[in-house]
Amino acid sequence: QVQLVESGGGLVQTGGSLRLSCAASGFTFGLYHTGWYRQAPGREREFVASITPGGGITKYADSAKDRFTISRDNANKTVDLEMNNRKPEDTAVYYCQAHVAWSRDYWGQGTQVTVSS
């Protein structure tokens, strides 16, 4: 059974830091691109960051550059998102995603992050 389980969400003050983690199981994690997306109330889900299967290439949305860092541990099948200097507009449900060209995408159930001003 394929699973992506996010953890680490919660309430943080503006300027604070938070680290999200996603644990994968049920598929060959090391072959998949992984990423983080978020969805704020009343808005569509948007891309935050991604990382290639080997971890060598990362991409970030403009809103995440210089503040967020994505990393992965293929041995433990996890992908993390370190978020620094949080802003109220970062408030959203954050989702972990796994993608490979020849199969469907997998998504986690999401974890709520709230940034108080």
N, CA, C and O atoms as CSV, one atom per row, in Angstrom:
chain,resi,resn,atom,element,x,y,z
A,1,GLN,N,N,0.842,-1.190,0.000
A,1,GLN,CA,C,0.000,0.000,0.000
A,1,GLN,C,C,0.880,1.245,0.000
A,1,GLN,O,O,1.752,1.406,0.854
A,2,VAL,N,N,0.636,2.123,-0.973
A,2,VAL,CA,C,1.413,3.349,-1.075
A,2,VAL,C,C,0.957,4.343,-0.010
A,2,VAL,O,O,-0.237,4.572,0.180
A,3,GLN,N,N,1.926,4.920,0.670
A,3,GLN,CA,C,1.613,5.943,1.664
A,3,GLN,C,C,2.652,7.042,1.655
A,3,GLN,O,O,3.850,6.790,1.530
A,4,LEU,N,N,2.173,8.267,1.788
A,4,LEU,CA,C,3.011,9.424,2.070
A,4,LEU,C,C,2.390,10.084,3.289
A,4,LEU,O,O,1.235,10.508,3.248
A,5,VAL,N,N,3.142,10.172,4.358
A,5,VAL,CA,C,2.601,10.685,5.609
A,5,VAL,C,C,3.415,11.895,6.052
A,5,VAL,O,O,4.593,11.779,6.390
A,6,GLU,N,N,2.771,13.047,6.045
A,6,GLU,CA,C,3.437,14.279,6.456
A,6,GLU,C,C,3.344,14.459,7.968
A,6,GLU,O,O,2.410,13.978,8.611
A,7,SER,N,N,4.314,15.149,8.512
A,7,SER,CA,C,4.308,15.493,9.928
A,7,SER,C,C,5.088,16.788,10.121
A,7,SER,O,O,5.818,17.228,9.234
A,8,GLY,N,N,4.921,17.387,11.292
A,8,GLY,CA,C,5.691,18.573,11.625
A,8,GLY,C,C,4.939,19.879,11.516
A,8,GLY,O,O,5.479,20.931,11.857
A,9,GLY,N,N,3.709,19.837,11.052
A,9,GLY,CA,C,2.945,21.067,10.951
A,9,GLY,C,C,2.570,21.603,12.312
A,9,GLY,O,O,2.724,20.919,13.325
A,10,GLY,N,N,2.075,22.832,12.335
A,10,GLY,CA,C,1.664,23.431,13.589
A,10,GLY,C,C,1.599,24.933,13.480
A,10,GLY,O,O,1.515,25.493,12.387
A,11,LEU,N,N,1.637,25.577,14.632
A,11,LEU,CA,C,1.549,27.028,14.722
A,11,LEU,C,C,2.936,27.602,14.966
A,11,LEU,O,O,3.660,27.144,15.850
A,12,VAL,N,N,3.296,28.591,14.190
A,12,VAL,CA,C,4.587,29.247,14.363
A,12,VAL,C,C,4.376,30.744,14.201
A,12,VAL,O,O,3.498,31.179,13.457
A,13,GLN,N,N,5.175,31.517,14.892
A,13,GLN,CA,C,5.074,32.959,14.783
A,13,GLN,C,C,5.813,33.458,13.545
A,13,GLN,O,O,6.709,32.790,13.030
A,14,THR,N,N,5.433,34.612,13.088
A,14,THR,CA,C,6.128,35.234,11.961
A,14,THR,C,C,7.622,35.315,12.266
A,14,THR,O,O,8.035,35.722,13.352
A,15,GLY,N,N,8.409,34.920,11.286
A,15,GLY,CA,C,9.857,34.921,11.453
A,15,GLY,C,C,10.406,33.632,12.006
A,15,GLY,O,O,11.620,33.430,12.018
A,16,GLY,N,N,9.536,32.754,12.464
A,16,GLY,CA,C,9.978,31.513,13.058
A,16,GLY,C,C,10.309,30.449,12.029
A,16,GLY,O,O,10.200,30.667,10.822
A,17,SER,N,N,10.715,29.295,12.533
A,17,SER,CA,C,11.111,28.188,11.664
A,17,SER,C,C,10.275,26.959,11.964
A,17,SER,O,O,9.761,26.778,13.068
A,18,LEU,N,N,10.156,26.124,10.947
A,18,LEU,CA,C,9.405,24.886,11.087
A,18,LEU,C,C,9.969,23.895,10.089
A,18,LEU,O,O,10.360,24.264,8.981
A,19,ARG,N,N,10.006,22.651,10.485
A,19,ARG,CA,C,10.501,21.604,9.595
A,19,ARG,C,C,9.405,20.571,9.392
A,19,ARG,O,O,8.909,19.971,10.346
A,20,LEU,N,N,9.039,20.376,8.136
A,20,LEU,CA,C,8.068,19.352,7.779
A,20,LEU,C,C,8.818,18.105,7.306
A,20,LEU,O,O,9.899,18.188,6.724
A,21,SER,N,N,8.219,16.965,7.572
A,21,SER,CA,C,8.800,15.714,7.123
A,21,SER,C,C,7.724,14.858,6.480
A,21,SER,O,O,6.559,14.901,6.874
A,22,CYS,N,N,8.130,14.078,5.482
A,22,CYS,CA,C,7.203,13.182,4.787
A,22,CYS,C,C,7.840,11.807,4.727
A,22,CYS,O,O,8.948,11.649,4.216
A,23,ALA,N,N,7.145,10.824,5.243
A,23,ALA,CA,C,7.628,9.447,5.231
A,23,ALA,C,C,6.891,8.653,4.162
A,23,ALA,O,O,5.661,8.643,4.121
A,24,ALA,N,N,7.650,7.990,3.299
A,24,ALA,CA,C,7.074,7.251,2.181
A,24,ALA,C,C,7.181,5.753,2.394
A,24,ALA,O,O,8.119,5.267,3.026
A,25,SER,N,N,6.212,5.028,1.861
A,25,SER,CA,C,6.260,3.570,1.897
A,25,SER,C,C,5.396,3.016,0.782
A,25,SER,O,O,4.488,3.688,0.291
A,26,GLY,N,N,5.688,1.779,0.384
A,26,GLY,CA,C,4.849,1.097,-0.589
A,26,GLY,C,C,5.234,1.301,-2.038
A,26,GLY,O,O,4.548,0.797,-2.927
A,27,PHE,N,N,6.313,2.027,-2.305
A,27,PHE,CA,C,6.784,2.194,-3.671
A,27,PHE,C,C,8.287,2.440,-3.641
A,27,PHE,O,O,8.868,2.650,-2.576
A,28,THR,N,N,8.912,2.414,-4.813
A,28,THR,CA,C,10.366,2.553,-4.903
A,28,THR,C,C,10.726,4.027,-4.809
A,28,THR,O,O,10.879,4.709,-5.822
A,29,PHE,N,N,10.856,4.500,-3.595
A,29,PHE,CA,C,11.036,5.923,-3.314
A,29,PHE,C,C,12.210,6.520,-4.084
A,29,PHE,O,O,12.105,7.635,-4.594
A,30,GLY,N,N,13.291,5.820,-4.173
A,30,GLY,CA,C,14.501,6.352,-4.791
A,30,GLY,C,C,14.385,6.628,-6.280
A,30,GLY,O,O,15.281,7.247,-6.854
A,31,LEU,N,N,13.311,6.191,-6.926
A,31,LEU,CA,C,13.113,6.452,-8.342
A,31,LEU,C,C,12.246,7.682,-8.602
A,31,LEU,O,O,12.129,8.133,-9.741
A,32,TYR,N,N,11.649,8.213,-7.565
A,32,TYR,CA,C,10.659,9.260,-7.713
A,32,TYR,C,C,11.217,10.646,-7.402
A,32,TYR,O,O,11.960,10.831,-6.438
A,33,HIS,N,N,10.846,11.613,-8.236
A,33,HIS,CA,C,10.975,13.009,-7.855
A,33,HIS,C,C,9.999,13.252,-6.704
A,33,HIS,O,O,8.895,12.707,-6.697
A,34,THR,N,N,10.398,14.055,-5.750
A,34,THR,CA,C,9.486,14.364,-4.647
A,34,THR,C,C,9.396,15.875,-4.471
A,34,THR,O,O,10.310,16.620,-4.826
A,35,GLY,N,N,8.295,16.292,-3.926
A,35,GLY,CA,C,8.108,17.721,-3.771
A,35,GLY,C,C,7.109,18.070,-2.692
A,35,GLY,O,O,6.452,17.207,-2.111
A,36,TRP,N,N,7.019,19.339,-2.448
A,36,TRP,CA,C,6.043,19.884,-1.517
A,36,TRP,C,C,5.170,20.905,-2.234
A,36,TRP,O,O,5.654,21.729,-3.011
A,37,TYR,N,N,3.888,20.831,-1.958
A,37,TYR,CA,C,2.910,21.775,-2.459
A,37,TYR,C,C,2.135,22.311,-1.263
A,37,TYR,O,O,2.198,21.751,-0.168
A,38,ARG,N,N,1.414,23.385,-1.478
A,38,ARG,CA,C,0.586,23.912,-0.403
A,38,ARG,C,C,-0.700,24.485,-0.962
A,38,ARG,O,O,-0.779,24.878,-2.126
A,39,GLN,N,N,-1.702,24.521,-0.106
A,39,GLN,CA,C,-2.994,25.074,-0.489
A,39,GLN,C,C,-3.543,25.909,0.646
A,39,GLN,O,O,-3.833,25.404,1.731
A,40,ALA,N,N,-3.680,27.193,0.379
A,40,ALA,CA,C,-4.251,28.110,1.349
A,40,ALA,C,C,-5.767,28.143,1.175
A,40,ALA,O,O,-6.268,27.791,0.107
A,41,PRO,N,N,-6.496,28.552,2.190
A,41,PRO,CA,C,-7.960,28.604,2.091
A,41,PRO,C,C,-8.416,29.455,0.918
A,41,PRO,O,O,-7.972,30.592,0.760
A,42,GLY,N,N,-9.295,28.910,0.103
A,42,GLY,CA,C,-9.834,29.642,-1.027
A,42,GLY,C,C,-8.913,29.748,-2.229
A,42,GLY,O,O,-9.225,30.441,-3.197
A,43,ARG,N,N,-7.781,29.064,-2.169
A,43,ARG,CA,C,-6.831,29.146,-3.269
A,43,ARG,C,C,-6.520,27.758,-3.806
A,43,ARG,O,O,-6.773,26.754,-3.140
A,44,GLU,N,N,-5.972,27.708,-5.013
A,44,GLU,CA,C,-5.590,26.441,-5.601
A,44,GLU,C,C,-4.274,25.955,-5.008
A,44,GLU,O,O,-3.481,26.737,-4.483
A,45,ARG,N,N,-4.065,24.657,-5.102
A,45,ARG,CA,C,-2.808,24.082,-4.645
A,45,ARG,C,C,-1.671,24.613,-5.502
A,45,ARG,O,O,-1.794,24.704,-6.723
A,46,GLU,N,N,-0.559,24.963,-4.855
A,46,GLU,CA,C,0.558,25.532,-5.596
A,46,GLU,C,C,1.866,24.840,-5.243
A,46,GLU,O,O,2.036,24.311,-4.144
A,47,PHE,N,N,2.763,24.857,-6.179
A,47,PHE,CA,C,4.089,24.255,-6.020
A,47,PHE,C,C,4.918,25.065,-5.026
A,47,PHE,O,O,4.873,26.296,-5.019
A,48,VAL,N,N,5.670,24.360,-4.190
A,48,VAL,CA,C,6.580,25.008,-3.241
A,48,VAL,C,C,8.032,24.660,-3.567
A,48,VAL,O,O,8.862,25.549,-3.758
A,49,ALA,N,N,8.334,23.354,-3.630
A,49,ALA,CA,C,9.715,22.929,-3.856
A,49,ALA,C,C,9.722,21.493,-4.338
A,49,ALA,O,O,8.788,20.734,-4.077
A,50,SER,N,N,10.793,21.119,-5.052
A,50,SER,CA,C,10.941,19.738,-5.498
A,50,SER,C,C,12.405,19.352,-5.475
A,50,SER,O,O,13.292,20.205,-5.426
A,51,ILE,N,N,12.642,18.039,-5.511
A,51,ILE,CA,C,14.002,17.516,-5.486
A,51,ILE,C,C,14.038,16.257,-6.324
A,51,ILE,O,O,13.106,15.453,-6.296
A,52,THR,N,N,15.123,16.088,-7.075
A,52,THR,CA,C,15.263,14.935,-7.963
A,52,THR,C,C,15.533,13.661,-7.163
A,52,THR,O,O,15.880,13.726,-5.984
A,53,PRO,N,N,15.372,12.499,-7.809
A,53,PRO,CA,C,15.536,11.243,-7.078
A,53,PRO,C,C,16.867,11.114,-6.339
A,53,PRO,O,O,16.911,10.605,-5.219
A,54,GLY,N,N,17.936,11.570,-6.959
A,54,GLY,CA,C,19.236,11.477,-6.306
A,54,GLY,C,C,19.541,12.626,-5.362
A,54,GLY,O,O,20.553,12.604,-4.662
A,55,GLY,N,N,18.687,13.614,-5.339
A,55,GLY,CA,C,18.871,14.751,-4.449
A,55,GLY,C,C,19.776,15.837,-4.991
A,55,GLY,O,O,20.073,16.801,-4.287
A,56,GLY,N,N,20.226,15.696,-6.248
A,56,GLY,CA,C,21.206,16.640,-6.745
A,56,GLY,C,C,20.651,17.956,-7.246
A,56,GLY,O,O,21.371,18.953,-7.312
A,57,ILE,N,N,19.380,17.965,-7.596
A,57,ILE,CA,C,18.777,19.180,-8.154
A,57,ILE,C,C,17.520,19.524,-7.378
A,57,ILE,O,O,16.649,18.681,-7.165
A,58,THR,N,N,17.444,20.759,-6.966
A,58,THR,CA,C,16.254,21.252,-6.259
A,58,THR,C,C,15.678,22.445,-7.014
A,58,THR,O,O,16.395,23.185,-7.687
A,59,LYS,N,N,14.378,22.609,-6.883
A,59,LYS,CA,C,13.690,23.751,-7.478
A,59,LYS,C,C,12.766,24.351,-6.422
A,59,LYS,O,O,12.246,23.645,-5.557
A,60,TYR,N,N,12.574,25.655,-6.508
A,60,TYR,CA,C,11.739,26.342,-5.534
A,60,TYR,C,C,10.825,27.343,-6.228
A,60,TYR,O,O,11.185,27.938,-7.244
A,61,ALA,N,N,9.653,27.515,-5.669
A,61,ALA,CA,C,8.814,28.620,-6.078
A,61,ALA,C,C,9.482,29.919,-5.633
A,61,ALA,O,O,10.260,29.930,-4.679
A,62,ASP,N,N,9.177,30.997,-6.319
A,62,ASP,CA,C,9.789,32.282,-5.952
A,62,ASP,C,C,9.513,32.628,-4.501
A,62,ASP,O,O,10.358,33.225,-3.833
A,63,SER,N,N,8.340,32.261,-4.009
A,63,SER,CA,C,7.968,32.573,-2.628
A,63,SER,C,C,8.782,31.791,-1.616
A,63,SER,O,O,8.840,32.161,-0.443
A,64,ALA,N,N,9.412,30.708,-2.060
A,64,ALA,CA,C,10.156,29.840,-1.146
A,64,ALA,C,C,11.670,30.023,-1.241
A,64,ALA,O,O,12.409,29.613,-0.347
A,65,LYS,N,N,12.116,30.633,-2.316
A,65,LYS,CA,C,13.565,30.796,-2.498
A,65,LYS,C,C,14.180,31.568,-1.350
A,65,LYS,O,O,13.604,32.543,-0.868
A,66,ASP,N,N,15.329,31.139,-0.921
A,66,ASP,CA,C,16.121,31.771,0.133
A,66,ASP,C,C,15.515,31.626,1.525
A,66,ASP,O,O,16.101,32.088,2.504
A,67,ARG,N,N,14.340,30.987,1.625
A,67,ARG,CA,C,13.747,30.771,2.950
A,67,ARG,C,C,13.514,29.291,3.246
A,67,ARG,O,O,13.610,28.868,4.398
A,68,PHE,N,N,13.210,28.503,2.213
A,68,PHE,CA,C,12.899,27.088,2.398
A,68,PHE,C,C,14.018,26.231,1.826
A,68,PHE,O,O,14.694,26.623,0.875
A,69,THR,N,N,14.203,25.066,2.413
A,69,THR,CA,C,15.173,24.106,1.897
A,69,THR,C,C,14.543,22.721,1.877
A,69,THR,O,O,14.050,22.238,2.897
A,70,ILE,N,N,14.562,22.088,0.712
A,70,ILE,CA,C,14.054,20.727,0.579
A,70,ILE,C,C,15.224,19.764,0.581
A,70,ILE,O,O,16.274,20.046,0.004
A,71,SER,N,N,15.041,18.630,1.230
A,71,SER,CA,C,16.081,17.604,1.271
A,71,SER,C,C,15.407,16.234,1.346
A,71,SER,O,O,14.229,16.121,1.686
A,72,ARG,N,N,16.174,15.207,1.025
A,72,ARG,CA,C,15.614,13.863,1.084
A,72,ARG,C,C,16.650,12.872,1.581
A,72,ARG,O,O,17.855,13.088,1.457
A,73,ASP,N,N,16.156,11.789,2.142
A,73,ASP,CA,C,16.996,10.699,2.628
A,73,ASP,C,C,16.443,9.414,2.022
A,73,ASP,O,O,15.459,8.863,2.514
A,74,ASN,N,N,17.070,8.948,0.971
A,74,ASN,CA,C,16.546,7.774,0.271
A,74,ASN,C,C,16.645,6.500,1.113
A,74,ASN,O,O,15.825,5.594,0.965
A,75,ALA,N,N,17.617,6.430,1.970
A,75,ALA,CA,C,17.755,5.241,2.817
A,75,ALA,C,C,16.567,5.113,3.775
A,75,ALA,O,O,16.088,4.011,4.045
A,76,ASN,N,N,16.107,6.251,4.281
A,76,ASN,CA,C,14.984,6.245,5.223
A,76,ASN,C,C,13.662,6.595,4.570
A,76,ASN,O,O,12.622,6.617,5.229
A,77,LYS,N,N,13.702,6.871,3.257
A,77,LYS,CA,C,12.500,7.176,2.486
A,77,LYS,C,C,11.736,8.371,3.055
A,77,LYS,O,O,10.530,8.308,3.294
A,78,THR,N,N,12.464,9.442,3.260
A,78,THR,CA,C,11.837,10.658,3.764
A,78,THR,C,C,12.237,11.861,2.901
A,78,THR,O,O,13.305,11.882,2.291
A,79,VAL,N,N,11.368,12.836,2.870
A,79,VAL,CA,C,11.672,14.114,2.237
A,79,VAL,C,C,11.215,15.211,3.201
A,79,VAL,O,O,10.087,15.188,3.692
A,80,ASP,N,N,12.093,16.157,3.459
A,80,ASP,CA,C,11.844,17.202,4.444
A,80,ASP,C,C,11.783,18.571,3.780
A,80,ASP,O,O,12.320,18.788,2.694
A,81,LEU,N,N,11.117,19.475,4.462
A,81,LEU,CA,C,11.074,20.867,4.035
A,81,LEU,C,C,11.368,21.740,5.248
A,81,LEU,O,O,10.556,21.839,6.168
A,82,GLU,N,N,12.516,22.358,5.240
A,82,GLU,CA,C,12.886,23.286,6.296
A,82,GLU,C,C,12.411,24.670,5.883
A,82,GLU,O,O,12.758,25.166,4.811
A,83,MET,N,N,11.618,25.284,6.741
A,83,MET,CA,C,11.036,26.580,6.418
A,83,MET,C,C,11.494,27.598,7.447
A,83,MET,O,O,11.228,27.445,8.640
A,84,ASN,N,N,12.171,28.623,6.996
A,84,ASN,CA,C,12.670,29.679,7.871
A,84,ASN,C,C,11.990,31.004,7.545
A,84,ASN,O,O,11.380,31.177,6.490
A,85,ASN,N,N,12.117,31.919,8.482
A,85,ASN,CA,C,11.581,33.262,8.266
A,85,ASN,C,C,10.134,33.200,7.756
A,85,ASN,O,O,9.798,33.774,6.721
A,86,ARG,N,N,9.296,32.492,8.510
A,86,ARG,CA,C,7.934,32.284,8.076
A,86,ARG,C,C,7.154,33.581,8.033
A,86,ARG,O,O,7.377,34.493,8.828
A,87,LYS,N,N,6.222,33.642,7.071
A,87,LYS,CA,C,5.370,34.802,6.894
A,87,LYS,C,C,3.907,34.363,7.009
A,87,LYS,O,O,3.601,33.197,6.760
A,88,PRO,N,N,3.007,35.260,7.377
A,88,PRO,CA,C,1.596,34.873,7.475
A,88,PRO,C,C,1.059,34.264,6.190
A,88,PRO,O,O,0.198,33.385,6.237
A,89,GLU,N,N,1.549,34.712,5.052
A,89,GLU,CA,C,1.067,34.171,3.774
A,89,GLU,C,C,1.549,32.747,3.517
A,89,GLU,O,O,1.141,32.129,2.534
A,90,ASP,N,N,2.393,32.227,4.365
A,90,ASP,CA,C,2.799,30.823,4.272
A,90,ASP,C,C,1.761,29.890,4.905
A,90,ASP,O,O,1.873,28.669,4.798
A,91,THR,N,N,0.773,30.458,5.549
A,91,THR,CA,C,-0.270,29.639,6.167
A,91,THR,C,C,-1.010,28.840,5.107
A,91,THR,O,O,-1.559,29.403,4.160
A,92,ALA,N,N,-1.021,27.525,5.274
A,92,ALA,CA,C,-1.636,26.651,4.281
A,92,ALA,C,C,-1.559,25.217,4.769
A,92,ALA,O,O,-0.905,24.918,5.769
A,93,VAL,N,N,-2.235,24.339,4.050
A,93,VAL,CA,C,-2.019,22.906,4.221
A,93,VAL,C,C,-0.898,22.511,3.264
A,93,VAL,O,O,-0.957,22.807,2.070
A,94,TYR,N,N,0.110,21.848,3.790
A,94,TYR,CA,C,1.270,21.454,3.000
A,94,TYR,C,C,1.179,19.968,2.671
A,94,TYR,O,O,0.928,19.127,3.535
A,95,TYR,N,N,1.392,19.679,1.390
A,95,TYR,CA,C,1.275,18.306,0.892
A,95,TYR,C,C,2.596,17.812,0.326
A,95,TYR,O,O,3.321,18.551,-0.341
A,96,CYS,N,N,2.885,16.581,0.597
A,96,CYS,CA,C,4.038,15.890,0.024
A,96,CYS,C,C,3.587,15.177,-1.250
A,96,CYS,O,O,2.493,14.615,-1.300
A,97,GLN,N,N,4.431,15.204,-2.270
A,97,GLN,CA,C,4.094,14.570,-3.537
A,97,GLN,C,C,5.273,13.749,-4.039
A,97,GLN,O,O,6.430,14.132,-3.866
A,98,ALA,N,N,4.967,12.616,-4.662
A,98,ALA,CA,C,5.988,11.808,-5.324
A,98,ALA,C,C,5.579,11.617,-6.780
A,98,ALA,O,O,4.433,11.278,-7.075
A,99,HIS,N,N,6.523,11.838,-7.678
A,99,HIS,CA,C,6.217,11.831,-9.111
A,99,HIS,C,C,7.257,11.033,-9.884
A,99,HIS,O,O,8.459,11.137,-9.640
A,100,VAL,N,N,6.759,10.232,-10.824
A,100,VAL,CA,C,7.642,9.558,-11.778
A,100,VAL,C,C,6.906,9.531,-13.105
A,100,VAL,O,O,5.676,9.481,-13.129
A,101,ALA,N,N,7.646,9.564,-14.218
A,101,ALA,CA,C,7.040,9.764,-15.528
A,101,ALA,C,C,6.092,8.638,-15.933
A,101,ALA,O,O,5.105,8.879,-16.627
A,102,TRP,N,N,6.386,7.400,-15.500
A,102,TRP,CA,C,5.634,6.267,-16.013
A,102,TRP,C,C,4.517,5.786,-15.106
A,102,TRP,O,O,3.938,4.724,-15.330
A,103,SER,N,N,4.220,6.564,-14.090
A,103,SER,CA,C,3.174,6.131,-13.161
A,103,SER,C,C,2.424,7.345,-12.627
A,103,SER,O,O,2.797,8.485,-12.905
A,104,ARG,N,N,1.403,7.104,-11.888
A,104,ARG,CA,C,0.617,8.184,-11.300
A,104,ARG,C,C,1.393,8.872,-10.195
A,104,ARG,O,O,2.336,8.314,-9.635
A,105,ASP,N,N,0.978,10.104,-9.889
A,105,ASP,CA,C,1.543,10.821,-8.763
A,105,ASP,C,C,0.923,10.309,-7.467
A,105,ASP,O,O,-0.229,9.878,-7.430
A,106,TYR,N,N,1.717,10.369,-6.418
A,106,TYR,CA,C,1.216,10.028,-5.084
A,106,TYR,C,C,1.221,11.283,-4.216
A,106,TYR,O,O,2.114,12.125,-4.311
A,107,TRP,N,N,0.205,11.381,-3.373
A,107,TRP,CA,C,0.064,12.546,-2.501
A,107,TRP,C,C,-0.166,12.103,-1.062
A,107,TRP,O,O,-0.785,11.071,-0.803
A,108,GLY,N,N,0.346,12.906,-0.133
A,108,GLY,CA,C,0.027,12.698,1.258
A,108,GLY,C,C,-1.285,13.364,1.618
A,108,GLY,O,O,-1.935,13.985,0.777
A,109,GLN,N,N,-1.666,13.227,2.880
A,109,GLN,CA,C,-2.956,13.761,3.316
A,109,GLN,C,C,-2.862,15.230,3.708
A,109,GLN,O,O,-3.884,15.893,3.886
A,110,GLY,N,N,-1.651,15.737,3.841
A,110,GLY,CA,C,-1.454,17.136,4.160
A,110,GLY,C,C,-1.258,17.392,5.646
A,110,GLY,O,O,-1.739,16.640,6.494
A,111,THR,N,N,-0.547,18.461,5.938
A,111,THR,CA,C,-0.348,18.898,7.314
A,111,THR,C,C,-0.525,20.414,7.372
A,111,THR,O,O,-0.008,21.144,6.526
A,112,GLN,N,N,-1.259,20.872,8.376
A,112,GLN,CA,C,-1.587,22.290,8.482
A,112,GLN,C,C,-0.429,23.069,9.086
A,112,GLN,O,O,0.139,22.681,10.107
A,113,VAL,N,N,-0.097,24.163,8.441
A,113,VAL,CA,C,0.895,25.096,8.972
A,113,VAL,C,C,0.219,26.461,9.086
A,113,VAL,O,O,-0.345,26.974,8.120
A,114,THR,N,N,0.287,27.028,10.270
A,114,THR,CA,C,-0.310,28.336,10.515
A,114,THR,C,C,0.757,29.275,11.043
A,114,THR,O,O,1.451,28.971,12.012
A,115,VAL,N,N,0.876,30.414,10.395
A,115,VAL,CA,C,1.857,31.420,10.811
A,115,VAL,C,C,1.097,32.609,11.380
A,115,VAL,O,O,0.319,33.256,10.679
A,116,SER,N,N,1.326,32.885,12.630
A,116,SER,CA,C,0.633,33.985,13.293
A,116,SER,C,C,1.446,35.268,13.146
A,116,SER,O,O,2.676,35.262,13.191
A,117,SER,N,N,0.725,36.352,12.972
A,117,SER,CA,C,1.411,37.647,12.803
A,117,SER,C,C,1.636,38.335,14.139
A,117,SER,O,O,2.198,39.429,14.182
